[in-house]
Amino acid sequence: MQQFISALIAGVLFGAGLTVSMMTDPVRVLDFLDVTGAWDPTLAFVMAGALAIYMPIYHFYVKPRARTVFGEPCQLPAATALDTPLVSGAGLFGIGWGLSGICPGPGITNLTGGDPAIFMFIGCMLLGMITTRTLRKT
């Protein structure tokens, strides 16, 4: 139950941060990606702010202890190599993000708005996740 509550709090905090910083607006994200036109650097500041808070916490608290606040072991990735699945997955993610202006986090946050395009995005994202899981099993 503690894990569920902490995940819920983290999710609500993340969604609130996305909403307050207006990163749930696909137009703002697409403007960030438009480096040759009307470039909007706002997303870079949001990312830099998030990293400025996260990196010290990870470096000084999470990594040395390898345990969560509730004492559970952290599941930190062991692989550090750049391999084909990582690079191709990152490329597909970037293409999808660039075409839609929606990242999975803001997409889930935007579900509350009831926009049919967001539901289509989430459906396609879930289909991609299911397809990937199915292909990895074969």
C-alpha positions, 0 to 999 in steps of 0.5 A: 500500500505504501508503494501505491500511495508513493506512486500516486503522490509522485504521479500527481506531483509530476502531472501538476508540474507538467500542467503548471509549466504548460508542458501538456500543451503540444503546441508548446512542445512543437515550438520547442522542437522548431529550432529554425522557426519560432523556437520556444526554449521553455521546455529546456528550462523545465528539463534543466530545473527537473535535472537540477533537483533530481541529480543531487538526490539520485547521486547522494541518496538513491545510488549509494543506498540502492533502497527506496524510502520504504526500504525496498531495493531500487531496481536500477538498470545494470546495462550501460551499453548503447545497443540497437534496441536502445537507439532504435527505441529512442529514435522511434520515441523521438519521432513520435514525440516530434510528430505529435508534440505529446510525450507519454507523461503529458499525454496521460495528464491530458486525458483529464481534458477529454480531447479525442486526439489524446485518447488516440495517442494513448491508445497508439502508445499502449498498442506500441507497448503491447506489440513490443512486449509480444515481439520480445517474447518470440 
